[in-house]
Amino acid sequence: MEQNPYIKQFPELFAGKKVMYVHGFGSSGQSGTVGRIREVLPQATVIAPDLPIIPQEAIDLLRETCESEQPDLIIGTSMGGMYAEMLYGYDRILVNPALRMGDTMKEHGMIGAQHFSNPRQDGVQDFIVTKALVKEYKEMTEQCFAGVSDEEQQRVWGLFGDEDTTVNTYDLFREHYTQAARFHGEHRMNDNSFMHSVVPVIRWIDDRQQRRERPIIYIAVESLTPRPLQLEREQKPLPSAQKTVRKLLETYQLYFVAPATTDAADYAATIDWLYEYINMPAYGHTLFTNQKQLLYGDYLIDTVKTDGMATLIQFGTDTFKTWDDIADYFSRLGGQ
């Protein structure tokens, strides 16, 4: 099969492990997302069962599959995110989870004849949604969050597209879990939202499971823009900076460093800027400090000379005049 040019493979991620994908309503285990996962994680075994339309049958099948396959990671989208939330004891990523599936079906007029959007192993192409079925989904979603514990808090991520007009359960999810983040994207994931939003989380989970410690790079926020960010909040980052950040993320653990402030507006503006232009890689990886010399790590990319514990990469000097120069430097290091 010809590789998707927008998808990058990461053979080391979840190599030799099992990833289970739980599809959305009216879909199947042959959805486009399954193909993306298999391309990105070529050394992982991807399990993607076709779910029965009856919700109790679906959750029973998923629990049986988990028992027999023992997946190392479960990724659920939309309705699949609702089911994945209930699969306690496993690392899970819920993408735009329909945690109130019965209400979603009512709101979007899904009662009546429906057609599966992807082929299914049983060959069935059409199905009927009745009011009784909607009630079954509503009763099923009432079981969400029944097994939330301190351990589960660390095992579940909720990712929510900021342009999702189908499902909006971000606030509901945050009532029960702490690892909730918004990404740039719609309800249905495309290559861009998957690579730039879901893959970083997959990497973080795999690192934790493997107890893998990557070299740390601190990136001063002011090095990402043509002029100091505090003076001009509307400016965009240097294009080569965004490209380099995404490249470095593949090998290093990144943290973004901004000046500490007591002004709530300045703090919020920095967070908003990082959300807009860096997005998922900055979630939980942003530090506010005026003492960068105390940062304990391997490298610091900054525009000013800082004598500290991390090796300084001073952006704008003859050696590192551009972000392309920085990218070349770290490429030669080979992940060290």
C-alpha positions as CSV (number, residue, x, y, z in Angstrom):
1,M,0.0,0.0,0.0
2,E,1.3,3.4,-0.9
3,Q,2.1,5.5,2.2
4,N,0.1,8.6,2.8
5,P,2.5,11.6,2.2
6,Y,0.9,13.5,5.2
7,I,1.5,10.7,7.6
8,K,4.8,10.0,9.2
9,Q,5.7,6.5,10.6
10,F,7.1,6.0,14.1
11,P,8.2,2.4,14.2
12,E,9.5,2.7,17.8
13,L,6.1,3.8,19.2
14,F,4.1,0.9,20.7
15,A,6.4,-1.5,18.9
16,G,5.3,-5.0,19.7
17,K,2.3,-3.8,21.6
18,K,-1.5,-3.8,20.9
19,V,-3.6,-0.8,20.2
20,M,-7.4,-1.1,20.1
21,Y,-9.5,1.4,18.2
22,V,-13.1,1.9,19.0
23,H,-15.0,3.5,16.1
24,G,-17.9,5.9,16.1
25,F,-21.6,5.5,15.4
26,G,-22.5,4.0,12.0
27,S,-18.8,3.2,11.2
28,S,-16.7,0.1,11.4
29,G,-13.2,-1.3,12.1
30,Q,-12.3,-0.3,8.6
31,S,-12.6,3.4,9.1
32,G,-9.9,5.8,7.8
33,T,-8.7,6.4,11.4
34,V,-7.7,2.7,11.7
35,G,-5.6,3.2,8.5
36,R,-3.9,6.2,10.0
37,I,-3.1,4.4,13.2
38,R,-1.6,1.4,11.3
39,E,0.5,3.8,9.2
40,V,1.8,5.8,12.1
41,L,2.5,2.8,14.3
42,P,3.7,0.1,11.8
43,Q,5.2,-2.1,14.5
44,A,2.0,-2.2,16.6
45,T,-0.9,-4.7,16.3
46,V,-4.0,-2.7,15.7
47,I,-7.3,-4.3,16.8
48,A,-10.5,-2.7,15.5
49,P,-13.7,-4.7,16.0
50,D,-17.0,-3.9,14.3
51,L,-19.4,-2.8,17.1
52,P,-23.0,-4.0,17.3
53,I,-25.6,-1.3,17.1
54,I,-27.1,-2.4,20.4
55,P,-25.1,-0.6,23.0
56,Q,-25.1,-3.4,25.6
57,E,-23.9,-5.8,23.0
58,A,-21.2,-3.4,22.0
59,I,-19.8,-2.8,25.5
60,D,-19.9,-6.6,26.2
61,L,-17.9,-7.2,23.0
62,L,-15.3,-4.6,23.9
63,R,-14.9,-5.9,27.4
64,E,-14.4,-9.4,26.1
65,T,-11.9,-8.1,23.5
66,C,-10.0,-6.3,26.2
67,E,-10.0,-9.5,28.3
68,S,-8.6,-11.6,25.5
69,E,-6.3,-9.1,23.8
70,Q,-5.1,-7.0,26.8
71,P,-4.5,-3.9,24.6
72,D,-1.7,-1.5,25.7
73,L,-3.7,1.5,24.5
74,I,-7.3,2.1,23.5
75,I,-8.3,5.0,21.2
76,G,-12.0,5.8,20.9
77,T,-13.6,8.5,18.8
78,S,-17.0,10.0,19.2
79,M,-19.3,7.1,20.3
80,G,-16.2,5.0,20.6
81,G,-14.9,7.5,23.1
82,M,-18.0,7.0,25.2
83,Y,-17.4,3.2,25.2
84,A,-13.6,3.6,25.8
85,E,-14.3,5.7,28.9
86,M,-15.9,2.6,30.5
87,L,-13.0,0.3,29.7
88,Y,-11.3,0.9,33.1
89,G,-7.8,-0.4,33.7
90,Y,-6.3,0.5,30.4
91,D,-4.5,3.6,29.0
92,R,-7.1,5.4,26.8
93,I,-7.4,8.4,24.5
94,L,-10.9,9.7,24.0
95,V,-11.2,11.9,20.9
96,N,-14.4,14.1,20.8
97,P,-16.2,11.5,23.0
98,A,-20.0,11.4,22.7
99,L,-20.4,11.0,26.4
100,R,-24.1,11.7,26.1
101,M,-24.8,9.6,23.0
102,G,-28.5,9.4,23.4
103,D,-28.8,13.2,23.6
104,T,-26.5,13.5,20.5
105,M,-28.8,11.2,18.5
106,K,-31.8,13.3,19.4
107,E,-30.2,16.6,18.7
108,H,-29.0,15.5,15.2
109,G,-32.1,13.8,14.1
110,M,-30.5,10.3,13.8
111,I,-33.8,8.4,14.2
112,G,-34.8,6.4,11.1
113,A,-33.0,4.6,8.3
114,Q,-29.2,4.8,8.5
115,H,-26.3,3.6,6.3
116,F,-23.0,2.4,7.6
117,S,-20.2,4.8,6.5
118,N,-17.6,2.0,6.2
119,P,-17.8,-1.7,5.1
120,R,-18.4,-4.2,7.9
121,Q,-17.3,-7.8,8.1
122,D,-20.8,-9.1,8.3
123,G,-21.6,-7.3,5.0
124,V,-24.6,-5.3,6.5
125,Q,-24.9,-1.9,5.0
126,D,-28.1,-0.4,6.5
127,F,-29.7,-0.3,9.9
128,I,-32.7,1.4,11.7
129,V,-32.5,3.8,14.6
130,T,-35.7,3.7,16.7
131,K,-36.7,5.7,19.7
132,A,-36.2,2.6,21.8
133,L,-32.6,2.3,20.6
134,V,-32.0,6.0,21.5
135,K,-33.3,5.2,25.0
136,E,-30.8,2.3,25.2
137,Y,-27.9,4.6,24.4
138,K,-29.1,7.2,26.9
139,E,-29.2,4.5,29.6
140,M,-25.7,3.3,28.5
141,T,-24.2,6.8,28.8
142,E,-25.6,7.1,32.3
143,Q,-23.0,4.5,33.3
144,C,-20.1,6.7,32.3
145,F,-17.6,7.7,35.0
146,A,-18.7,4.9,37.3
147,G,-15.1,3.7,37.7
148,V,-13.1,6.9,37.9
149,S,-10.3,6.7,40.5
150,D,-7.0,8.4,41.1
151,E,-5.3,5.8,38.9
152,E,-7.8,6.3,36.1
153,Q,-7.1,10.0,36.2
154,Q,-3.6,9.3,35.0
155,R,-4.7,6.8,32.3
156,V,-7.3,8.7,30.4
157,W,-6.9,11.6,28.0
158,G,-9.8,13.6,26.6
159,L,-9.1,15.5,23.3
160,F,-11.7,17.9,22.0
161,G,-11.7,19.6,18.6
162,D,-12.3,23.3,18.8
163,E,-14.4,23.2,15.7
164,D,-16.5,20.3,16.7
165,T,-20.2,21.1,16.0
166,T,-21.5,17.6,16.7
167,V,-20.4,16.8,20.2
168,N,-19.4,19.1,23.1
169,T,-18.6,17.2,26.2
170,Y,-15.4,19.0,27.3
171,D,-16.9,20.5,30.5
172,L,-18.5,17.2,31.4
173,F,-15.3,15.3,30.9
174,R,-13.4,17.8,33.1
175,E,-15.8,17.2,35.9
176,H,-14.3,13.7,36.2
177,Y,-10.9,13.8,34.6
178,T,-8.0,16.2,34.7
179,Q,-6.2,15.4,31.4
180,A,-8.5,17.3,29.0
181,A,-7.2,19.4,26.1
182,R,-8.6,21.1,23.0
183,F,-7.0,20.6,19.6
184,H,-7.4,22.4,16.3
185,G,-9.9,20.3,14.4
186,E,-13.5,19.2,13.7
187,H,-15.5,16.2,15.0
188,R,-14.0,13.9,12.3
189,M,-10.2,13.8,12.5
190,N,-8.1,14.4,9.5
191,D,-4.4,13.7,8.9
192,N,-3.4,17.0,10.3
193,S,-5.3,16.8,13.6
194,F,-4.3,13.2,14.1
195,M,-0.6,13.8,13.5
196,H,-0.3,17.1,15.5
197,S,-2.8,16.4,18.3
198,V,-3.2,12.7,18.9
199,V,0.3,11.4,18.1
200,P,2.0,13.6,20.8
201,V,-0.3,12.0,23.4
202,I,0.4,8.5,22.0
203,R,4.1,9.3,22.4
204,W,3.7,10.6,26.0
205,I,1.8,7.4,26.9
206,D,4.3,5.1,25.3
207,D,7.2,7.0,27.0
208,R,5.5,6.5,30.4
209,Q,4.8,2.8,29.8
210,Q,8.4,2.2,28.7
211,R,9.8,4.5,31.4
212,R,11.6,6.2,28.6
213,E,13.3,9.5,29.5
214,R,14.0,11.7,26.5
215,P,16.5,14.5,26.5
216,I,14.8,17.8,27.6
217,I,14.7,20.9,25.4
218,Y,13.4,24.1,27.0
219,I,12.2,26.6,24.3
220,A,11.9,30.3,25.3
221,V,8.7,31.5,23.8
222,E,10.3,34.8,22.6
223,S,12.6,32.7,20.4
224,L,9.6,31.6,18.4
225,T,8.6,35.0,17.2
226,P,10.2,37.8,15.1
227,R,9.7,40.3,18.0
228,P,9.2,39.9,21.8
229,L,5.8,38.3,22.3
230,Q,4.9,40.6,25.2
231,L,5.1,43.6,22.9
232,E,3.0,42.2,20.1
233,R,0.6,39.4,20.9
234,E,-1.0,39.2,17.5
235,Q,2.2,38.2,15.7
236,K,2.6,34.7,14.3
237,P,5.6,32.4,15.0
238,L,8.3,32.1,12.5
239,P,7.3,29.3,10.0
240,S,10.6,27.6,10.4
241,A,10.1,27.6,14.2
242,Q,6.8,25.7,14.0
243,K,8.4,23.2,11.6
244,T,11.4,22.7,13.8
245,V,9.3,22.2,17.0
246,R,7.3,19.4,15.3
247,K,10.6,17.8,14.3
248,L,12.2,18.1,17.7
249,L,9.0,16.6,19.3
250,E,9.7,13.3,17.6
251,T,12.9,12.7,19.6
252,Y,13.0,15.1,22.6
253,Q,10.8,16.1,25.5
254,L,9.9,19.8,24.9
255,Y,8.9,22.5,27.4
256,F,8.0,26.0,26.5
257,V,9.2,28.8,28.8
258,A,7.6,32.2,29.2
259,P,8.3,35.0,31.7
260,A,6.5,34.8,35.0
261,T,3.9,37.4,35.5
262,T,1.3,38.6,38.1
263,D,-0.8,40.1,35.4
264,A,-3.6,37.6,34.7
265,A,-4.2,39.1,31.2
266,D,-0.6,38.6,30.2
267,Y,-0.6,35.0,31.5
268,A,-3.9,34.2,29.7
269,A,-2.6,35.9,26.5
270,T,0.6,33.7,26.5
271,I,-1.5,30.5,27.1
272,D,-3.8,31.5,24.3
273,W,-0.9,32.2,21.9
274,L,0.7,28.8,22.7
275,Y,-2.7,27.1,22.2
276,E,-3.2,28.8,18.8
277,Y,0.3,28.1,17.3
278,I,1.8,25.2,19.3
279,N,-1.3,23.5,20.5
280,M,-1.1,20.0,21.9
281,P,2.7,19.9,22.5
282,A,2.4,22.8,24.9
283,Y,-0.3,21.2,27.0
284,G,1.1,20.5,30.4
285,H,4.5,21.5,29.0
286,T,4.6,25.2,29.6
287,L,6.6,26.9,32.4
288,F,6.4,30.5,33.6
289,T,9.7,31.6,35.2
290,N,12.1,34.5,35.4
291,Q,14.9,32.3,36.5
292,K,15.7,30.3,33.4
293,Q,19.2,29.6,34.7
294,L,17.7,27.2,37.2
295,L,16.0,25.0,34.6
296,Y,17.2,21.5,34.9
297,G,17.4,19.9,31.5
298,D,19.6,19.2,28.6
299,Y,19.2,22.2,26.3
300,L,17.7,25.7,26.4
301,I,16.8,27.6,23.2
302,D,16.8,31.3,24.0
303,T,17.4,34.7,22.4
304,V,19.6,35.9,25.3
305,K,22.7,34.5,26.9
306,T,21.7,32.5,29.9
307,D,24.3,30.8,32.2
308,G,22.5,27.8,33.6
309,M,22.4,24.0,33.9
310,A,21.1,23.4,30.3
311,T,23.3,23.8,27.2
312,L,22.4,27.1,25.6
313,I,21.3,27.3,22.0
314,Q,21.3,31.0,21.5
315,F,18.9,31.8,18.6
316,G,20.0,34.7,16.4
317,T,23.7,34.3,16.8
318,D,26.1,33.4,13.9
319,T,25.9,29.7,14.8
320,F,22.1,29.6,15.2
321,K,21.0,32.5,13.0
322,T,17.8,30.7,11.9
323,W,15.5,27.9,13.2
324,D,16.8,25.8,10.3
325,D,20.2,26.0,11.8
326,I,18.8,24.8,15.1
327,A,17.0,21.9,13.3
328,D,20.3,20.9,11.6
329,Y,22.2,21.0,14.8
330,F,19.8,18.6,16.6
331,S,19.6,16.4,13.5
332,R,23.3,15.9,13.7
333,L,23.0,15.1,17.4
334,G,20.7,12.2,16.5
335,G,18.5,12.5,19.6
336,Q,21.3,12.9,22.2
